[in-house]
Amino acid sequence: VQLVESGGGLVQPGGSLRLSCAASGFTFSRYDMSWYRQPPGKARELVAFISYSGSRTNYADSVKGRFTISRDNAKNTVYLQMNSLKPEDTAVYYCTRAPLDYWGQGTQVTVSS
């Protein structure tokens, strides 16, 4: 099993980024997927969840209306579109599959002017 995140970087407040997580080594379309993040000095927290079919999504209150999770089962990839970014969104972002048994290496997102 391998999960590889990409798309992070430095962005100004109000800007946007799109994270991708490429999955391999398992039947991607059978697994719910999630994005988590770990801000500096803080615990890892759930950001967004998407069901295996993409029919259900859930978001942390702090990102509702700004972030959108999606997936392409044909490409074995899950995405996180992040808009209206705030400095408090600065964190390392990870993707994981249910039941949280495998994680990617993370991608750094820094929101700063």
N, CA, C and O atoms as a Tinker XYZ file with bonds, in Angstrom:
   452  protein
     1  N      0.853000   -1.187000    0.000000    73     2
     2  CA     0.000000    0.000000    0.000000    64     1     3
     3  C      0.888000    1.236000    0.000000    63     2     4     5
     4  O      1.841000    1.340000    0.772000    81     3
     5  N      0.559000    2.155000   -0.869000    73     3     6
     6  CA     1.306000    3.412000   -0.915000    64     5     7
     7  C      0.344000    4.570000   -1.163000    63     6     8     9
     8  O     -0.535000    4.496000   -2.021000    81     7
     9  N      0.530000    5.644000   -0.389000    73     7    10
    10  CA    -0.226000    6.872000   -0.553000    64     9    11
    11  C      0.780000    8.002000   -0.698000    63    10    12    13
    12  O      1.633000    8.186000    0.171000    81    11
    13  N      0.693000    8.755000   -1.774000    73    11    14
    14  CA     1.662000    9.803000   -2.056000    64    13    15
    15  C      0.935000   11.123000   -2.270000    63    14    16    17
    16  O      0.219000   11.298000   -3.255000    81    15
    17  N      1.130000   12.058000   -1.326000    73    15    18
    18  CA     0.510000   13.372000   -1.415000    64    17    19
    19  C      1.394000   14.321000   -2.222000    63    18    20    21
    20  O      2.617000   14.188000   -2.260000    81    19
    21  N      0.735000   15.275000   -2.862000    73    19    22
    22  CA     1.448000   16.322000   -3.591000    64    21    23
    23  C      0.563000   17.549000   -3.663000    63    22    24    25
    24  O     -0.631000   17.489000   -3.371000    81    23
    25  N      1.167000   18.669000   -4.059000    73    23    26
    26  CA     0.388000   19.880000   -4.282000    64    25    27
    27  C      0.521000   20.937000   -3.211000    63    26    28    29
    28  O     -0.034000   22.026000   -3.351000    81    27
    29  N      1.245000   20.644000   -2.140000    73    27    30
    30  CA     1.424000   21.635000   -1.104000    64    29    31
    31  C      2.367000   22.744000   -1.541000    63    30    32    33
    32  O      2.972000   22.692000   -2.612000    81    31
    33  N      2.475000   23.755000   -0.673000    73    31    34
    34  CA     3.375000   24.860000   -0.983000    64    33    35
    35  C      3.072000   26.064000   -0.131000    63    34    36    37
    36  O      2.326000   25.990000    0.846000    81    35
    37  N      3.668000   27.181000   -0.522000    73    35    38
    38  CA     3.473000   28.454000    0.158000    64    37    39
    39  C      2.437000   29.268000   -0.616000    63    38    40    41
    40  O      2.556000   29.438000   -1.829000    81    39
    41  N      1.431000   29.766000    0.080000    73    39    42
    42  CA     0.378000   30.543000   -0.561000    64    41    43
    43  C     -0.012000   31.694000    0.356000    63    42    44    45
    44  O      0.061000   31.575000    1.579000    81    43
    45  N     -0.424000   32.798000   -0.237000    73    43    46
    46  CA    -0.852000   33.946000    0.545000    64    45    47
    47  C     -2.251000   33.729000    1.104000    63    46    48    49
    48  O     -3.028000   32.960000    0.536000    81    47
    49  N     -2.584000   34.388000    2.201000    73    47    50
    50  CA    -3.956000   34.305000    2.725000    64    49    51
    51  C     -4.967000   34.678000    1.641000    63    50    52    53
    52  O     -4.770000   35.628000    0.884000    81    51
    53  N     -6.057000   33.901000    1.587000    73    51    54
    54  CA    -7.058000   34.089000    0.545000    64    53    55
    55  C     -6.814000   33.290000   -0.708000    63    54    56    57
    56  O     -7.671000   33.222000   -1.589000    81    55
    57  N     -5.646000   32.682000   -0.792000    73    55    58
    58  CA    -5.305000   31.919000   -1.979000    64    57    59
    59  C     -5.864000   30.510000   -1.959000    63    58    60    61
    60  O     -6.587000   30.114000   -1.045000    81    59
    61  N     -5.505000   29.757000   -3.005000    73    59    62
    62  CA    -6.019000   28.399000   -3.168000    64    61    63
    63  C     -4.887000   27.429000   -3.462000    63    62    64    65
    64  O     -3.851000   27.798000   -4.015000    81    63
    65  N     -5.112000   26.188000   -3.082000    73    63    66
    66  CA    -4.240000   25.079000   -3.432000    64    65    67
    67  C     -5.096000   23.845000   -3.665000    63    66    68    69
    68  O     -6.185000   23.718000   -3.105000    81    67
    69  N     -4.598000   22.940000   -4.492000    73    67    70
    70  CA    -5.260000   21.659000   -4.691000    64    69    71
    71  C     -4.276000   20.545000   -4.357000    63    70    72    73
    72  O     -3.256000   20.380000   -5.026000    81    71
    73  N     -4.588000   19.800000   -3.335000    73    71    74
    74  CA    -3.765000   18.661000   -2.955000    64    73    75
    75  C     -4.250000   17.402000   -3.666000    63    74    76    77
    76  O     -5.444000   17.234000   -3.912000    81    75
    77  N     -3.319000   16.533000   -3.986000    73    75    78
    78  CA    -3.641000   15.235000   -4.581000    64    77    79
    79  C     -3.006000   14.135000   -3.752000    63    78    80    81
    80  O     -1.960000   14.330000   -3.133000    81    79
    81  N     -3.642000   12.990000   -3.746000    73    79    82
    82  CA    -3.099000   11.813000   -3.075000    64    81    83
    83  C     -3.271000   10.626000   -4.015000    63    82    84    85
    84  O     -4.385000   10.168000   -4.266000    81    83
    85  N     -2.154000   10.143000   -4.524000    73    83    86
    86  CA    -2.177000    9.006000   -5.443000    64    85    87
    87  C     -2.027000    7.715000   -4.652000    63    86    88    89
    88  O     -1.079000    7.556000   -3.882000    81    87
    89  N     -2.955000    6.803000   -4.842000    73    87    90
    90  CA    -2.970000    5.551000   -4.092000    64    89    91
    91  C     -2.579000    4.381000   -4.979000    63    90    92    93
    92  O     -2.873000    4.363000   -6.175000    81    91
    93  N     -1.918000    3.413000   -4.381000    73    91    94
    94  CA    -1.560000    2.199000   -5.107000    64    93    95
    95  C     -1.416000    1.045000   -4.123000    63    94    96    97
    96  O     -1.253000    1.250000   -2.921000    81    95
    97  N     -1.478000   -0.166000   -4.653000    73    95    98
    98  CA    -1.273000   -1.339000   -3.822000    64    97    99
    99  C     -2.518000   -1.894000   -3.158000    63    98   100   101
   100  O     -2.437000   -2.849000   -2.385000    81    99
   101  N     -3.670000   -1.305000   -3.451000    73    99   102
   102  CA    -4.921000   -1.815000   -2.920000    64   101   103
   103  C     -6.065000   -1.385000   -3.846000    63   102   104   105
   104  O     -5.877000   -0.557000   -4.737000    81   103
   105  N     -7.235000   -1.954000   -3.623000    73   103   106
   106  CA    -8.398000   -1.622000   -4.459000    64   105   107
   107  C     -9.005000   -0.328000   -3.950000    63   106   108   109
   108  O     -9.862000   -0.322000   -3.066000    81   107
   109  N     -8.539000    0.758000   -4.527000    73   107   110
   110  CA    -8.865000    2.112000   -4.052000    64   109   111
   111  C    -10.372000    2.345000   -3.965000    63   110   112   113
   112  O    -10.853000    2.951000   -3.007000    81   111
   113  N    -11.106000    1.874000   -4.947000    73   111   114
   114  CA   -12.538000    2.148000   -5.033000    64   113   115
   115  C    -13.354000    1.491000   -3.927000    63   114   116   117
   116  O    -14.551000    1.754000   -3.807000    81   115
   117  N    -12.733000    0.651000   -3.128000    73   115   118
   118  CA   -13.443000   -0.026000   -2.036000    64   117   119
   119  C    -13.227000    0.640000   -0.678000    63   118   120   121
   120  O    -13.789000    0.204000    0.327000    81   119
   121  N    -12.416000    1.690000   -0.649000    73   119   122
   122  CA   -12.060000    2.302000    0.624000    64   121   123
   123  C    -12.523000    3.744000    0.745000    63   122   124   125
   124  O    -12.373000    4.545000   -0.178000    81   123
   125  N    -13.102000    4.062000    1.933000    73   123   126
   126  CA   -13.292000    5.457000    2.302000    64   125   127
   127  C    -11.915000    6.089000    2.477000    63   126   128   129
   128  O    -10.958000    5.426000    2.879000    81   127
   129  N    -11.834000    7.364000    2.173000    73   127   130
   130  CA   -10.557000    8.084000    2.293000    64   129   131
   131  C    -10.751000    9.378000    3.079000    63   130   132   133
   132  O    -11.846000    9.940000    3.119000    81   131
   133  N     -9.686000    9.831000    3.692000    73   131   134
   134  CA    -9.742000   11.059000    4.470000    64   133   135
   135  C     -8.470000   11.870000    4.289000    63   134   136   137
   136  O     -7.410000   11.346000    3.948000    81   135
   137  N     -8.614000   13.158000    4.529000    73   135   138
   138  CA    -7.473000   14.061000    4.674000    64   137   139
   139  C     -7.391000   14.489000    6.132000    63   138   140   141
   140  O     -8.398000   14.851000    6.740000    81   139
   141  N     -6.202000   14.446000    6.678000    73   139   142
   142  CA    -5.908000   14.949000    8.007000    64   141   143
   143  C     -4.838000   16.029000    7.873000    63   142   144   145
   144  O     -4.187000   16.149000    6.836000    81   143
   145  N     -4.668000   16.803000    8.925000    73   143   146
   146  CA    -3.590000   17.766000    8.960000    64   145   147
   147  C     -3.013000   17.861000   10.361000    63   146   148   149
   148  O     -3.689000   17.581000   11.351000    81   147
   149  N     -1.748000   18.262000   10.425000    73   147   150
   150  CA    -1.076000   18.447000   11.699000    64   149   151
   151  C     -0.406000   19.812000   11.709000    63   150   152   153
   152  O      0.652000   19.987000   11.104000    81   151
   153  N     -1.010000   20.784000   12.392000    73   151   154
   154  CA    -0.389000   22.102000   12.502000    64   153   155
   155  C      0.862000   22.016000   13.375000    63   154   156   157
   156  O      1.007000   21.071000   14.151000    81   155
   157  N      1.755000   22.977000   13.260000    73   155   158
   158  CA     2.980000   22.963000   14.077000    64   157   159
   159  C      2.655000   22.903000   15.561000    63   158   160   161
   160  O      1.887000   23.723000   16.063000    81   159
   161  N      3.236000   21.934000   16.265000    73   159   162
   162  CA     3.064000   21.836000   17.705000    64   161   163
   163  C      1.711000   21.342000   18.170000    63   162   164   165
   164  O      1.409000   21.377000   19.363000    81   163
   165  N      0.886000   20.877000   17.229000    73   163   166
   166  CA    -0.456000   20.436000   17.599000    64   165   167
   167  C     -0.694000   19.005000   17.145000    63   166   168   169
   168  O      0.097000   18.428000   16.398000    81   167
   169  N     -1.797000   18.452000   17.612000    73   167   170
   170  CA    -2.144000   17.082000   17.253000    64   169   171
   171  C     -2.717000   17.016000   15.840000    63   170   172   173
   172  O     -3.233000   18.001000   15.311000    81   171
   173  N     -2.612000   15.832000   15.246000    73   171   174
   174  CA    -3.212000   15.618000   13.926000    64   173   175
   175  C     -4.732000   15.667000   14.043000    63   174   176   177
   176  O     -5.299000   15.161000   15.012000    81   175
   177  N     -5.390000   16.275000   13.061000    73   175   178
   178  CA    -6.839000   16.430000   13.102000    64   177   179
   179  C     -7.473000   16.107000   11.757000    63   178   180   181
   180  O     -6.872000   16.307000   10.701000    81   179
   181  N     -8.705000   15.602000   11.822000    73   179   182
   182  CA    -9.438000   15.287000   10.604000    64   181   183
   183  C     -9.864000   16.567000    9.891000    63   182   184   185
   184  O    -10.367000   17.502000   10.514000    81   183
   185  N     -9.658000   16.594000    8.592000    73   183   186
   186  CA   -10.055000   17.741000    7.774000    64   185   187
   187  C    -11.299000   17.394000    6.954000    63   186   188   189
   188  O    -12.284000   18.133000    6.961000    81   187
   189  N    -11.241000   16.263000    6.248000    73   187   190
   190  CA   -12.349000   15.913000    5.355000    64   189   191
   191  C    -12.360000   14.411000    5.107000    63   190   192   193
   192  O    -11.328000   13.742000    5.152000    81   191
   193  N    -13.559000   13.905000    4.844000    73   191   194
   194  CA   -13.781000   12.475000    4.610000    64   193   195
   195  C    -14.614000   12.300000    3.340000    63   194   196   197
   196  O    -15.493000   13.109000    3.043000    81   195
   197  N    -14.323000   11.230000    2.598000    73   195   198
   198  CA   -15.153000   10.897000    1.448000    64   197   199
   199  C    -15.362000    9.389000    1.420000    63   198   200   201
   200  O    -14.428000    8.618000    1.643000    81   199
   201  N    -16.583000    8.982000    1.148000    73   199   202
   202  CA   -16.884000    7.551000    1.102000    64   201   203
   203  C    -16.273000    6.916000   -0.136000    63   202   204   205
   204  O    -15.817000    7.621000   -1.036000    81   203
   205  N    -16.259000    5.596000   -0.187000    73   203   206
   206  CA   -15.599000    4.867000   -1.267000    64   205   207
   207  C    -16.168000    5.222000   -2.642000    63   206   208   209
   208  O    -15.449000    5.229000   -3.642000    81   207
   209  N    -17.478000    5.518000   -2.676000    73   207   210
   210  CA   -18.117000    5.849000   -3.960000    64   209   211
   211  C    -18.086000    7.336000   -4.260000    63   210   212   213
   212  O    -18.352000    7.757000   -5.386000    81   211
   213  N    -17.763000    8.124000   -3.256000    73   211   214
   214  CA   -17.794000    9.572000   -3.413000    64   213   215
   215  C    -19.141000   10.191000   -3.113000    63   214   216   217
   216  O    -19.320000   11.399000   -3.267000    81   215
   217  N    -20.090000    9.375000   -2.685000    73   215   218
   218  CA   -21.447000    9.883000   -2.477000    64   217   219
   219  C    -21.614000   10.619000   -1.150000    63   218   220   221
   220  O    -22.537000   11.418000   -0.989000    81   219
   221  N    -20.730000   10.351000   -0.216000    73   219   222
   222  CA   -20.812000   11.014000    1.094000    64   221   223
   223  C    -19.511000   11.732000    1.399000    63   222   224   225
   224  O    -18.423000   11.208000    1.160000    81   223
   225  N    -19.639000   12.943000    1.931000    73   223   226
   226  CA   -18.481000   13.711000    2.371000    64   225   227
   227  C    -18.790000   14.359000    3.717000    63   226   228   229
   228  O    -19.943000   14.651000    4.036000    81   227
   229  N    -17.748000   14.575000    4.486000    73   227   230
   230  CA   -17.864000   15.298000    5.752000    64   229   231
   231  C    -16.645000   16.183000    5.914000    63   230   232   233
   232  O    -15.566000   15.884000    5.402000    81   231
   233  N    -16.835000   17.284000    6.639000    73   231   234
   234  CA   -15.760000   18.255000    6.815000    64   233   235
   235  C    -15.674000   18.716000    8.259000    63   234   236   237
   236  O    -16.673000   18.763000    8.976000    81   235
   237  N    -14.468000   19.054000    8.668000    73   235   238
   238  CA   -14.297000   19.736000    9.936000    64   237   239
   239  C    -14.976000   21.096000    9.844000    63   238   240   241
   240  O    -14.997000   21.723000    8.785000    81   239
   241  N    -15.529000   21.542000   10.964000    73   239   242
   242  CA   -16.224000   22.831000   10.968000    64   241   243
   243  C    -15.309000   23.959000   10.489000    63   242   244   245
   244  O    -15.764000   24.903000    9.843000    81   243
   245  N    -14.038000   23.856000   10.805000    73   243   246
   246  CA   -13.095000   24.936000   10.491000    64   245   247
   247  C    -12.855000   25.109000    8.989000    63   246   248   249
   248  O    -12.350000   26.146000    8.560000    81   247
   249  N    -13.215000   24.094000    8.183000    73   247   250
   250  CA   -12.947000   24.187000    6.743000    64   249   251
   251  C    -14.216000   24.141000    5.899000    63   250   252   253
   252  O    -14.145000   24.284000    4.678000    81   251
   253  N    -15.373000   23.944000    6.525000    73   251   254
   254  CA   -16.628000   23.873000    5.770000    64   253   255
   255  C    -16.842000   25.128000    4.945000    63   254   256   257
   256  O    -16.664000   26.247000    5.426000    81   255
   257  N    -17.227000   24.920000    3.689000    73   255   258
   258  CA   -17.460000   26.032000    2.792000    64   257   259
   259  C    -16.215000   26.544000    2.103000    63   258   260   261
   260  O    -16.308000   27.352000    1.178000    81   259
   261  N    -15.044000   26.085000    2.539000    73   259   262
   262  CA   -13.780000   26.526000    1.910000    64   261   263
   263  C    -13.050000   25.375000    1.227000    63   262   264   265
   264  O    -12.413000   25.569000    0.191000    81   263
   265  N    -13.139000   24.188000    1.801000    73   263   266
   266  CA   -12.430000   23.015000    1.258000    64   265   267
   267  C    -13.429000   22.050000    0.630000    63   266   268   269
   268  O    -14.572000   21.946000    1.076000    81   267
   269  N    -12.992000   21.353000   -0.401000    73   267   270
   270  CA   -13.805000   20.334000   -1.051000    64   269   271
   271  C    -12.972000   19.089000   -1.292000    63   270   272   273
   272  O    -11.910000   19.150000   -1.911000    81   271
   273  N    -13.460000   17.959000   -0.800000    73   271   274
   274  CA   -12.796000   16.689000   -1.044000    64   273   275
   275  C    -13.496000   15.993000   -2.210000    63   274   276   277
   276  O    -14.719000   16.051000   -2.342000    81   275
   277  N    -12.707000   15.342000   -3.043000    73   275   278
   278  CA   -13.270000   14.603000   -4.167000    64   277   279
   279  C    -12.340000   13.435000   -4.484000    63   278   280   281
   280  O    -11.234000   13.343000   -3.953000    81   279
   281  N    -12.803000   12.556000   -5.350000    73   279   282
   282  CA   -11.970000   11.412000   -5.719000    64   281   283
   283  C    -12.268000   11.003000   -7.152000    63   282   284   285
   284  O    -13.353000   11.243000   -7.681000    81   283
   285  N    -11.269000   10.379000   -7.759000    73   283   286
   286  CA   -11.405000    9.815000   -9.094000    64   285   287
   287  C    -10.971000    8.357000   -8.976000    63   286   288   289
   288  O     -9.777000    8.059000   -8.943000    81   287
   289  N    -11.928000    7.468000   -8.915000    73   287   290
   290  CA   -11.589000    6.054000   -8.710000    64   289   291
   291  C    -10.906000    5.440000   -9.933000    63   290   292   293
   292  O    -10.216000    4.426000   -9.822000    81   291
   293  N    -11.097000    6.044000  -11.071000    73   291   294
   294  CA   -10.399000    5.558000  -12.265000    64   293   295
   295  C     -8.911000    5.889000  -12.223000    63   294   296   297
   296  O     -8.092000    5.196000  -12.827000    81   295
   297  N     -8.576000    6.946000  -11.509000    73   295   298
   298  CA    -7.179000    7.371000  -11.392000    64   297   299
   299  C     -6.583000    7.033000  -10.036000    63   298   300   301
   300  O     -5.428000    7.365000   -9.770000    81   299
   301  N     -7.361000    6.371000   -9.167000    73   299   302
   302  CA    -6.882000    6.011000   -7.820000    64   301   303
   303  C     -6.327000    7.234000   -7.084000    63   302   304   305
   304  O     -5.253000    7.180000   -6.484000    81   303
   305  N     -7.067000    8.319000   -7.141000    73   303   306
   306  CA    -6.588000    9.571000   -6.571000    64   305   307
   307  C     -7.707000   10.262000   -5.797000    63   306   308   309
   308  O     -8.860000   10.287000   -6.229000    81   307
   309  N     -7.344000   10.818000   -4.654000    73   307   310
   310  CA    -8.250000   11.657000   -3.882000    64   309   311
   311  C     -7.666000   13.069000   -3.838000    63   310   312   313
   312  O     -6.450000   13.251000   -3.769000    81   311
   313  N     -8.539000   14.048000   -3.879000    73   311   314
   314  CA    -8.129000   15.454000   -3.959000    64   313   315
   315  C     -8.672000   16.245000   -2.780000    63   314   316   317
   316  O     -9.655000   15.861000   -2.146000    81   315
   317  N     -8.006000   17.357000   -2.505000    73   315   318
   318  CA    -8.520000   18.325000   -1.550000    64   317   319
   319  C     -8.324000   19.707000   -2.158000    63   318   320   321
   320  O     -7.205000   20.212000   -2.241000    81   319
   321  N     -9.422000   20.303000   -2.579000    73   319   322
   322  CA    -9.385000   21.675000   -3.094000    64   321   323
   323  C     -9.549000   22.616000   -1.915000    63   322   324   325
   324  O    -10.542000   22.543000   -1.192000    81   323
   325  N     -8.594000   23.488000   -1.721000    73   323   326
   326  CA    -8.586000   24.404000   -0.584000    64   325   327
   327  C     -8.644000   25.821000   -1.096000    63   326   328   329
   328  O     -7.729000   26.279000   -1.780000    81   327
   329  N     -9.712000   26.516000   -0.770000    73   327   330
   330  CA    -9.903000   27.906000   -1.166000    64   329   331
   331  C     -9.946000   28.805000    0.054000    63   330   332   333
   332  O    -10.116000   28.336000    1.179000    81   331
   333  N     -9.791000   30.086000   -0.173000    73   331   334
   334  CA    -9.858000   31.076000    0.920000    64   333   335
   335  C     -8.974000   30.657000    2.088000    63   334   336   337
   336  O     -9.404000   30.656000    3.241000    81   335
   337  N     -7.756000   30.309000    1.778000    73   335   338
   338  CA    -6.858000   29.799000    2.808000    64   337   339
   339  C     -6.520000   30.860000    3.838000    63   338   340   341
   340  O     -6.412000   32.047000    3.532000    81   339
   341  N     -6.357000   30.395000    5.074000    73   339   342
   342  CA    -6.053000   31.252000    6.210000    64   341   343
   343  C     -4.727000   30.803000    6.831000    63   342   344   345
   344  O     -4.320000   29.654000    6.658000    81   343
   345  N     -4.058000   31.696000    7.547000    73   343   346
   346  CA    -2.808000   31.290000    8.203000    64   345   347
   347  C     -2.985000   30.076000    9.110000    63   346   348   349
   348  O     -2.062000   29.273000    9.252000    81   347
   349  N     -4.143000   29.933000    9.717000    73   347   350
   350  CA    -4.377000   28.789000   10.601000    64   349   351
   351  C     -4.556000   27.471000    9.859000    63   350   352   353
   352  O     -4.668000   26.422000   10.494000    81   351
   353  N     -4.584000   27.501000    8.541000    73   351   354
   354  CA    -4.599000   26.272000    7.749000    64   353   355
   355  C     -3.188000   25.714000    7.550000    63   354   356   357
   356  O     -3.020000   24.620000    7.011000    81   355
   357  N     -2.183000   26.464000    7.984000    73   355   358
   358  CA    -0.806000   25.998000    7.870000    64   357   359
   359  C     -0.628000   24.687000    8.625000    63   358   360   361
   360  O     -0.930000   24.602000    9.815000    81   359
   361  N     -0.139000   23.672000    7.930000    73   359   362
   362  CA    -0.007000   22.336000    8.524000    64   361   363
   363  C      0.628000   21.400000    7.500000    63   362   364   365
   364  O      0.763000   21.728000    6.321000    81   363
   365  N      1.008000   20.236000    7.985000    73   363   366
   366  CA     1.331000   19.134000    7.080000    64   365   367
   367  C      0.032000   18.367000    6.851000    63   366   368   369
   368  O     -0.652000   17.985000    7.801000    81   367
   369  N     -0.297000   18.149000    5.591000    73   367   370
   370  CA    -1.545000   17.483000    5.226000    64   369   371
   371  C     -1.245000   16.049000    4.792000    63   370   372   373
   372  O     -0.332000   15.787000    4.008000    81   371
   373  N     -2.051000   15.132000    5.333000    73   371   374
   374  CA    -1.874000   13.710000    5.071000    64   373   375
   375  C     -3.150000   13.111000    4.507000    63   374   376   377
   376  O     -4.248000   13.524000    4.880000    81   375
   377  N     -3.019000   12.159000    3.630000    73   375   378
   378  CA    -4.185000   11.362000    3.254000    64   377   379
   379  C     -4.054000    9.982000    3.885000    63   378   380   381
   380  O     -2.950000    9.506000    4.153000    81   379
   381  N     -5.178000    9.363000    4.113000    73   379   382
   382  CA    -5.214000    8.050000    4.721000    64   381   383
   383  C     -6.472000    7.328000    4.279000    63   382   384   385
   384  O     -7.461000    7.949000    3.891000    81   383
   385  N     -6.416000    6.016000    4.344000    73   383   386
   386  CA    -7.604000    5.228000    4.035000    64   385   387
   387  C     -8.217000    4.722000    5.335000    63   386   388   389
   388  O     -7.516000    4.543000    6.331000    81   387
   389  N     -9.526000    4.494000    5.323000    73   387   390
   390  CA   -10.123000    3.803000    6.453000    64   389   391
   391  C     -9.601000    2.372000    6.442000    63   390   392   393
   392  O     -9.558000    1.770000    5.368000    81   391
   393  N     -9.216000    1.811000    7.530000    73   391   394
   394  CA    -9.328000    2.252000    8.920000    64   393   395
   395  C     -8.070000    2.911000    9.487000    63   394   396   397
   396  O     -7.582000    2.530000   10.551000    81   395
   397  N     -7.561000    3.894000    8.770000    73   395   398
   398  CA    -6.403000    4.678000    9.236000    64   397   399
   399  C     -5.175000    3.785000    9.461000    63   398   400   401
   400  O     -4.393000    3.993000   10.389000    81   399
   401  N     -5.033000    2.782000    8.577000    73   399   402
   402  CA    -3.914000    1.861000    8.759000    64   401   403
   403  C     -2.693000    2.225000    7.925000    63   402   404   405
   404  O     -1.584000    1.773000    8.208000    81   403
   405  N     -2.899000    3.042000    6.895000    73   403   406
   406  CA    -1.790000    3.511000    6.075000    64   405   407
   407  C     -1.920000    5.021000    5.869000    63   406   408   409
   408  O     -3.016000    5.559000    5.708000    81   407
   409  N     -0.770000    5.677000    5.879000    73   407   410
   410  CA    -0.720000    7.131000    5.736000    64   409   411
   411  C      0.330000    7.477000    4.684000    63   410   412   413
   412  O      1.294000    6.742000    4.471000    81   411
   413  N      0.113000    8.623000    4.034000    73   411   414
   414  CA     1.136000    9.142000    3.156000    64   413   415
   415  C      2.227000    9.834000    3.970000    63   414   416   417
   416  O      2.175000    9.874000    5.200000    81   415
   417  N      3.208000   10.373000    3.265000    73   415   418
   418  CA     4.323000   11.047000    3.936000    64   417   419
   419  C      3.987000   12.494000    4.295000    63   418   420   421
   420  O      4.699000   13.141000    5.062000    81   419
   421  N      2.894000   12.982000    3.728000    73   419   422
   422  CA     2.461000   14.340000    4.030000    64   421   423
   423  C      2.989000   15.362000    3.040000    63   422   424   425
   424  O      4.022000   15.156000    2.402000    81   423
   425  N      2.266000   16.469000    2.922000    73   423   426
   426  CA     2.698000   17.590000    2.095000    64   425   427
   427  C      2.473000   18.865000    2.893000    63   426   428   429
   428  O      1.416000   19.054000    3.496000    81   427
   429  N      3.471000   19.735000    2.893000    73   427   430
   430  CA     3.428000   20.950000    3.713000    64   429   431
   431  C      2.614000   22.028000    3.012000    63   430   432   433
   432  O      2.823000   22.318000    1.834000    81   431
   433  N      1.690000   22.611000    3.751000    73   431   434
   434  CA     0.941000   23.773000    3.286000    64   433   435
   435  C      1.241000   24.926000    4.249000    63   434   436   437
   436  O      1.027000   24.813000    5.456000    81   435
   437  N      1.733000   26.019000    3.702000    73   435   438
   438  CA     2.045000   27.199000    4.502000    64   437   439
   439  C      1.275000   28.380000    3.937000    63   438   440   441
   440  O      1.399000   28.714000    2.758000    81   439
   441  N      0.481000   29.004000    4.791000    73   439   442
   442  CA    -0.317000   30.161000    4.386000    64   441   443
   443  C      0.253000   31.380000    5.105000    63   442   444   445
   444  O      0.128000   31.517000    6.322000    81   443
   445  N      0.868000   32.244000    4.342000    73   443   446
   446  CA     1.551000   33.385000    4.942000    64   445   447
   447  C      1.742000   34.475000    3.896000    63   446   448   449
   448  O      1.906000   34.201000    2.708000    81   447
   449  N      1.717000   35.714000    4.367000    73   447   450
   450  CA     1.986000   36.835000    3.471000    64   449   451
   451  C      3.464000   37.227000    3.548000    63   450   452
   452  O      3.893000   38.156000    2.864000    81   451
